[in-house]
Amino acid sequence: MFFAAAFDLPSAPASAGIAWPDVALSFFAIVLEGAPFLLLGAIVSGLVDVFLPANTIKNWLPKSKTQGIFAALGAGLIFPLCECGAMPIVQRLIRKGVPPAVATTYMLAAPALNPLAMFSTYLAFRNQDPWLMIVLRFGFSLAVLIFLGFWLIKLRPDQMLRAETITGSPRPAQELSPNPGLVLTPRPGLSLGGLQQFTGAVIRDFTGVLLFLVIGAAAAALFSTGFNRNLLAPIGHDPFLGPLAGILLAQLLCLCSTTDAFIIAAFVPFSIPAKIAFLVAGPLIDLKLYWLYRSAFQPRFVHGLWIRALAATFLLTLLYSMHP
């Protein structure tokens, strides 16, 4: 029904540059691409919440915050997730006692260092020097993540997180479900089992973050379909403007890290630095992720993360584009 309604929307005049059916199609594509990963993240988050003791997580982590950052980078490589799926897990890990800097580093590293993303990069660029693209994507992503990790360990939790992310949403004492919006009242003589608590946690995490995914998808769909991509082609090979164009395109298209390589590989006029800027910046933050991050983090922190991630990506790709 949603798709049928979308294609019945009136198109704007050509001069407006916006075709509403295209906007609707792009919106649904982003939501349908991200929602399954968001649900997967909510499921894993529910498992962590109900079945994994907090002391177990703390014992796994190094005592040093710096070592914790590198442990989070390794976890992102070993336990990869899509951008949307990592968000609910991070909130749960923070409530389990994981330092916010470590949990946030894992959130950023899971999609950026995803082995599936590297494999898709190889397939997408198999006729365009694939190993160079993989090395540059992984190396630049790792460098930016280390830079962001050392910035994160300098911040206090209250400078990063919304209050409800730290404490969890308040719930009445008689409510036994971990989901404030899902009151599960057991019959006399019965108690709620772990399965019911797990279900409540999944529903809360999924529905709580889904709203921000929808908002981000709507903004991304409007920008990506209303923006004339042909304007980027002439600047794609410029040493300075090329990386900027790649970063801008990543912010507007809001692609999954496991599929973005196939899109940018088709932009033949773009130079290697421009394509690498696209592949590095997109998994870290874009219009969709901006709104997802706002569900757990302070707006000021999200803005700082956005600026630092894109600035570091631009600097690295600019230096590479200027090498002889």
C-alpha positions as CSV (number, residue, x, y, z in Angstrom):
1,M,0.0,0.0,0.0
2,F,2.8,2.4,0.8
3,F,4.5,1.7,-2.5
4,A,1.3,2.2,-4.4
5,A,0.6,5.5,-2.7
6,A,4.2,6.6,-3.4
7,F,3.9,6.2,-7.1
8,D,0.6,8.1,-7.1
9,L,2.2,11.2,-5.7
10,P,2.2,14.1,-8.2
11,S,5.5,15.0,-9.7
12,A,6.9,18.5,-9.3
13,P,7.6,20.7,-12.3
14,A,10.9,19.9,-14.0
15,S,12.3,23.2,-12.9
16,A,11.8,22.2,-9.3
17,G,14.2,19.3,-9.7
18,I,12.2,17.0,-7.4
19,A,10.2,14.0,-8.6
20,W,8.2,12.9,-5.6
21,P,7.8,9.2,-6.7
22,D,11.6,9.0,-6.9
23,V,11.9,10.6,-3.4
24,A,9.4,8.0,-2.1
25,L,11.2,5.1,-3.8
26,S,14.6,6.2,-2.4
27,F,13.0,6.7,1.1
28,F,11.6,3.1,1.1
29,A,14.8,1.7,-0.3
30,I,16.9,3.2,2.6
31,V,14.4,2.2,5.2
32,L,14.1,-1.4,3.9
33,E,17.8,-1.7,3.6
34,G,18.5,-0.4,7.1
35,A,15.6,-1.9,9.1
36,P,16.7,-5.6,8.9
37,F,20.1,-4.6,10.3
38,L,18.4,-2.5,12.9
39,L,16.3,-5.4,14.0
40,L,19.4,-7.7,14.1
41,G,21.1,-5.1,16.3
42,A,18.0,-5.0,18.6
43,I,18.0,-8.8,18.9
44,V,21.7,-8.9,19.8
45,S,21.1,-6.0,22.2
46,G,18.3,-7.9,23.9
47,L,20.5,-10.9,24.3
48,V,23.2,-8.7,25.9
49,D,20.7,-7.1,28.2
50,V,19.0,-10.2,29.5
51,F,21.5,-13.0,29.3
52,L,25.0,-11.4,29.6
53,P,25.9,-10.3,33.1
54,A,27.5,-6.8,33.5
55,N,30.5,-8.2,35.4
56,T,31.3,-10.5,32.5
57,I,31.6,-7.6,30.1
58,K,33.7,-5.6,32.5
59,N,36.1,-8.5,33.0
60,W,36.6,-8.9,29.3
61,L,37.7,-5.3,28.8
62,P,41.2,-3.9,29.5
63,K,41.5,-1.6,32.5
64,S,43.2,1.1,30.4
65,K,40.9,3.3,28.3
66,T,43.5,3.4,25.6
67,Q,43.8,-0.4,25.4
68,G,40.0,-0.4,25.5
69,I,39.9,1.7,22.3
70,F,42.1,-0.8,20.5
71,A,40.0,-3.7,21.9
72,A,36.9,-2.0,20.4
73,L,38.6,-1.7,17.0
74,G,39.4,-5.4,17.2
75,A,35.8,-6.2,18.2
76,G,34.6,-4.2,15.2
77,L,36.7,-6.4,12.9
78,I,35.7,-9.7,14.6
79,F,32.1,-8.9,15.3
80,P,31.0,-6.7,12.4
81,L,27.6,-5.1,12.0
82,C,25.9,-2.7,9.7
83,E,25.7,1.0,10.8
84,C,22.0,0.7,11.8
85,G,22.5,-2.6,13.7
86,A,25.3,-1.3,15.9
87,M,23.3,1.5,17.4
88,P,21.0,-0.4,19.8
89,I,23.9,-2.6,20.9
90,V,26.0,0.4,21.9
91,Q,23.3,1.8,24.1
92,R,22.9,-1.6,25.9
93,L,26.7,-2.0,26.4
94,I,26.9,1.5,28.0
95,R,24.1,0.6,30.4
96,K,26.0,-2.7,31.2
97,G,29.0,-0.6,32.3
98,V,31.2,-0.4,29.2
99,P,32.9,3.0,29.0
100,P,31.1,5.2,26.5
101,A,34.3,5.9,24.6
102,V,34.9,2.2,24.1
103,A,31.3,1.4,23.1
104,T,31.2,4.3,20.7
105,T,34.5,3.3,19.1
106,Y,33.0,-0.2,18.5
107,M,29.9,1.4,17.0
108,L,32.0,3.3,14.5
109,A,34.4,0.4,13.8
110,A,31.8,-2.4,13.3
111,P,30.6,-1.1,9.9
112,A,33.9,0.7,8.9
113,L,36.1,-2.3,9.3
114,N,33.4,-4.9,8.3
115,P,35.1,-7.8,6.4
116,L,32.0,-8.1,4.3
117,A,32.4,-4.4,3.3
118,M,36.0,-5.2,2.2
119,F,34.9,-8.2,0.3
120,S,32.2,-6.2,-1.5
121,T,34.9,-3.6,-2.3
122,Y,37.0,-6.3,-4.0
123,L,34.0,-7.4,-6.0
124,A,33.0,-3.9,-7.0
125,F,36.5,-2.8,-8.1
126,R,37.7,-6.2,-9.4
127,N,38.5,-4.5,-12.7
128,Q,39.8,-1.3,-11.1
129,D,42.8,-2.3,-8.9
130,P,40.7,-3.9,-6.1
131,W,43.6,-4.6,-3.7
132,L,44.6,-1.0,-3.7
133,M,41.1,0.1,-2.9
134,I,40.8,-2.4,-0.1
135,V,44.1,-1.4,1.5
136,L,43.3,2.3,1.2
137,R,39.7,1.9,2.5
138,F,40.8,-0.2,5.5
139,G,43.9,1.8,6.3
140,F,42.3,5.2,6.1
141,S,39.2,4.0,8.1
142,L,41.5,2.6,10.8
143,A,43.5,5.8,11.0
144,V,40.3,7.9,11.3
145,L,38.9,5.5,13.9
146,I,42.1,5.8,16.0
147,F,42.0,9.6,15.8
148,L,38.3,9.6,16.9
149,G,39.0,7.0,19.7
150,F,41.7,9.2,21.3
151,W,39.3,12.1,21.1
152,L,36.5,10.1,22.7
153,I,38.5,9.0,25.8
154,K,39.0,12.7,26.7
155,L,35.2,13.3,27.0
156,R,33.1,12.7,30.1
157,P,30.0,10.6,29.7
158,D,27.7,13.5,30.2
159,Q,29.4,15.3,27.3
160,M,28.6,12.5,25.0
161,L,25.4,10.8,26.1
162,R,21.8,11.8,26.6
163,A,20.6,11.2,30.2
164,E,18.3,8.4,29.3
165,T,21.1,6.5,27.5
166,I,23.1,6.3,30.7
167,T,20.2,5.5,33.1
168,G,17.7,3.9,30.8
169,S,14.1,5.1,30.6
170,P,12.4,5.3,33.9
171,R,9.7,2.7,34.5
172,P,7.2,2.1,37.3
173,A,8.2,-0.2,40.1
174,Q,5.4,-2.6,39.3
175,E,6.4,-3.0,35.6
176,L,8.5,-6.1,35.2
177,S,9.2,-5.7,31.5
178,P,12.5,-4.0,30.3
179,N,10.3,-2.2,27.8
180,P,8.6,0.9,29.3
181,G,6.0,0.9,26.5
182,L,5.2,-2.8,26.9
183,V,3.7,-3.7,30.3
184,L,3.8,-7.4,30.8
185,T,1.7,-8.4,33.9
186,P,2.2,-12.0,34.9
187,R,-0.7,-14.1,36.2
188,P,-0.8,-14.7,39.9
189,G,1.8,-17.3,40.9
190,L,3.8,-16.8,37.7
191,S,6.9,-14.7,36.9
192,L,8.2,-13.3,33.8
193,G,10.8,-15.4,32.1
194,G,13.9,-14.4,30.3
195,L,12.3,-14.9,27.0
196,Q,9.6,-12.3,27.8
197,Q,12.1,-9.9,29.0
198,F,14.2,-10.4,25.9
199,T,11.1,-9.8,23.7
200,G,10.4,-6.6,25.5
201,A,14.0,-5.3,25.2
202,V,14.0,-6.1,21.5
203,I,10.7,-4.2,20.9
204,R,11.9,-1.2,22.8
205,D,15.3,-0.9,21.2
206,F,13.9,-1.5,17.7
207,T,11.0,0.9,17.9
208,G,13.0,3.5,19.8
209,V,15.7,3.8,17.1
210,L,13.4,3.1,14.1
211,L,11.9,6.6,14.3
212,F,15.3,8.2,13.8
213,L,16.1,5.9,10.9
214,V,12.8,7.0,9.2
215,I,13.7,10.7,9.8
216,G,17.2,10.3,8.4
217,A,16.0,8.2,5.4
218,A,13.5,11.0,4.6
219,A,16.1,13.7,4.6
220,A,18.6,11.5,2.6
221,A,15.9,10.6,0.0
222,L,15.0,14.3,-0.5
223,F,18.6,15.4,-1.0
224,S,19.8,12.4,-3.0
225,T,17.0,12.6,-5.6
226,G,16.7,16.4,-5.7
227,F,20.4,16.9,-6.2
228,N,21.9,16.8,-9.7
229,R,24.7,14.3,-9.5
230,N,26.1,15.3,-12.8
231,L,27.3,18.5,-11.2
232,L,29.9,16.3,-9.3
233,A,31.4,14.7,-12.4
234,P,33.6,17.7,-13.5
235,I,35.2,18.0,-10.1
236,G,35.6,14.3,-9.4
237,H,39.3,14.3,-10.6
238,D,40.3,17.6,-8.9
239,P,42.9,16.9,-6.2
240,F,41.2,19.2,-3.8
241,L,37.5,19.1,-4.8
242,G,37.4,15.4,-5.6
243,P,37.6,14.2,-2.0
244,L,35.0,16.8,-1.0
245,A,32.7,15.5,-3.7
246,G,33.1,11.9,-2.5
247,I,32.4,12.9,1.1
248,L,29.3,15.0,0.0
249,L,28.0,12.1,-2.0
250,A,28.4,9.7,0.9
251,Q,26.4,12.1,3.1
252,L,23.5,12.3,0.7
253,L,23.2,8.7,-0.5
254,C,23.3,7.1,3.0
255,L,24.3,3.7,1.7
256,C,25.1,0.5,3.8
257,S,28.8,-0.2,4.1
258,T,28.4,-3.6,2.5
259,T,26.9,-2.1,-0.7
260,D,28.4,1.4,-1.1
261,A,31.4,0.2,-3.1
262,F,29.2,-1.0,-6.0
263,I,27.7,2.5,-6.2
264,I,30.9,4.5,-6.2
265,A,32.6,2.1,-8.5
266,A,30.1,3.2,-11.2
267,F,31.3,6.9,-10.9
268,V,34.0,6.6,-13.5
269,P,34.9,10.3,-13.5
270,F,35.8,10.1,-9.8
271,S,39.5,9.7,-8.9
272,I,40.7,7.1,-6.5
273,P,41.0,9.6,-3.6
274,A,37.4,10.8,-4.2
275,K,36.1,7.2,-4.2
276,I,38.1,6.4,-1.0
277,A,36.7,9.5,0.7
278,F,33.2,8.2,-0.1
279,L,34.0,4.7,1.2
280,V,35.6,6.0,4.4
281,A,33.2,8.8,5.4
282,G,29.9,7.0,4.7
283,P,30.1,4.2,7.3
284,L,31.2,6.7,10.0
285,I,28.4,9.2,9.6
286,D,25.8,10.5,7.0
287,L,22.4,12.1,7.1
288,K,20.7,8.8,8.2
289,L,23.3,8.1,10.9
290,Y,23.1,11.6,12.1
291,W,19.6,11.1,13.3
292,L,20.3,7.6,14.6
293,Y,23.2,9.0,16.7
294,R,20.9,11.7,18.1
295,S,18.8,9.0,19.7
296,A,21.6,8.2,22.1
297,F,24.1,11.0,22.1
298,Q,24.0,14.7,22.8
299,P,23.5,16.9,19.7
300,R,26.7,18.8,20.4
301,F,28.7,15.6,20.5
302,V,27.1,14.3,17.3
303,H,28.1,17.6,15.5
304,G,31.6,17.3,16.9
305,L,31.8,13.7,15.7
306,W,30.5,14.7,12.3
307,I,33.0,17.5,11.8
308,R,36.0,15.5,13.1
309,A,35.2,12.3,11.1
310,L,34.8,14.2,7.8
311,A,37.7,16.5,8.4
312,A,40.1,13.6,9.1
313,T,38.8,11.7,6.1
314,F,39.3,14.7,3.8
315,L,42.8,15.4,5.1
316,L,43.9,11.8,4.5
317,T,42.5,11.6,1.0
318,L,43.8,15.0,0.2
319,L,47.3,14.1,1.2
320,Y,47.0,10.9,-0.9
321,S,45.7,12.8,-3.9
322,M,48.7,15.1,-3.8
323,H,51.4,12.4,-3.6
324,P,53.5,12.1,-6.7
